[in-house]
């Protein structure tokens, strides 16, 4: 069995990000297709599962357990379960990034 979610069926948020939760489709992963403007990013938070980011274009600054690092096109950043983290678009243009959640649905605790 397989399913295809056509681009026309995906509804972006006001900041042009698309959220996909795998549970309704029998998938064990969820993800965000980020397309965010400079200065944008979530508050410090954590998940009960790991999260992986793939930067496609732009530049992001990640804060993970109190440490900061930057990532650009082609870089992959991984954070383990329960580790506080956040990121922000520090580039001059939009940040195109895939945020992969190792869970069939999003579970987030803002800190």
Rosetta blueprint (number, residue, H / E / L):
1 X L
2 X L
3 X L
4 X L
5 X L
6 X L
7 X H
8 X H
9 X H
10 X L
11 X L
12 X L
13 X L
14 X L
15 X L
16 X L
17 X L
18 X E
19 X E
20 X E
21 X L
22 X L
23 X H
24 X H
25 X H
26 X L
27 X L
28 X L
29 X L
30 X E
31 X E
32 X E
33 X E
34 X E
35 X E
36 X E
37 X L
38 X L
39 X L
40 X L
41 X L
42 X L
43 X L
44 X L
45 X E
46 X E
47 X L
48 X L
49 X L
50 X L
51 X E
52 X E
53 X E
54 X E
55 X E
56 X E
57 X E
58 X L
59 X L
60 X E
61 X E
62 X E
63 X E
64 X E
65 X L
66 X L
67 X E
68 X E
69 X E
70 X E
71 X E
72 X L
73 X L
74 X L
75 X L
76 X E
77 X E
78 X E
79 X E
80 X L
81 X L
82 X L
83 X L
84 X L
85 X E
86 X E
87 X E
88 X E
89 X E
90 X L
91 X L
92 X L
93 X L
94 X L
95 X E
96 X E
97 X E
98 X E
99 X E
100 X E
101 X E
102 X L
103 X L
104 X L
105 X L
106 X L
107 X L
108 X L
109 X E
110 X E
111 X L
